[in-house]
């Protein structure tokens, strides 16, 4: 029977001996070291656990809507591509015709036009279009290089 | 004797009086400075895809970017309120919230990140205070405001290179009361010049030498048979990179136009002949 006034006895220890027990008041501390914690934190940012959203479950009507949108986009892209392809084809044909014509009209000019362009480089000044213009949209102060003699 | 030599010289060159005159036309373009305008359908589709992408995105690992107990974490918490909790005592007619890492995983996560500058929503003040406390230009924490996609030249300056930044512009000049692409004819029959050299010299002659341009190729990209003037116009393509077209002759009129504007300015037959060379972007 449990008697609170009786001195407690733990088996294996003689009665009356002191029992050492570490007790920390407040929040429980984790046993991991700081560096381990850091790695765990980093991995948790990468892992999918508890971070994935609910699966998209479209009803039939929504599914048809989605497919229609995607089909319309594909058609739009295909038409654009077709237009580009046709234009390139026309441009190629027109270069071909122009050169054939030049050959007939003036063989010397044809040779000059066909000459190899040695040392020609793509200009570094040419800009890739950006979403927003630079503060100075166009460079006006250009002066041609002085020819070295 | 002299006439025979003269005839031989004449025959050697293409600019014979009998055959068509060979001339070189310059198609000088200014490439777009900014990206092309999106079509309405493209805009709608991108918006739809963006919404889908946001809906399917993983939860933002807030604990990784904002450590607990820091000032920035507190600011983040002020901006992002927790969603409605899944209270078992409440009936949810549109489905129970499923919270994971304080995000309702049925919906997209809307995040507002703390900014380095003061937002109007936060301060709750009008534009007057904004203007008075305009941040210095060298302040790294200032709000970045991109430049406008339309410029002053867009209003009604068709000779400016800064107009219609999203489009390719082409140089046209007025000759004989008609807008045409600049066309150059070999004047002296003494020496034979290549077509691109002829075009370059002609351009410098009418527009000054302060033009930095890139000649795409020495080969002509098109031939236009001008039957009115008995001319063969070989078209050379070039891009202007910097500098400015300054007409050397005061009376010379010039314009920088897009493809659609060229259609209005050029002759109908001339335009349809060269339309495939022009970019619609």
Interface residues (C-beta under 8 A of the other chain):
Chain A: X41 X42 X44 X45 X48 X50 X51 X52 X53 X54 X56 X69 X72 X73 X76 X87 X90 X91 X94 X95 X97 X98 X99 X101 X102 X105 X106 X108 X109 X112 X113 X114 X115 X117 X122 X123 X125 X126 X127 X129 X130 X131 X132 X133 X134 X135 X137 X138 X139 X140 X142 X143 X144
Chain B: X13 X14 X19 X20 X22 X31 X32 X33 X34 X35 X36 X41 X42 X45 X48 X52 X55 X56 X57 X58 X59 X61 X63 X64 X98 X100 X101 X105 X106 X107 X108 X146 X147 X148 X149 X151 X161 X162 X165 X166 X192 X194 X195 X196 X209 X210 X211 X212 X214 X217 X218 X219 X220 X221 X222 X223 X232 X234 X235 X239 X241 X242 X243 X244 X276 X277
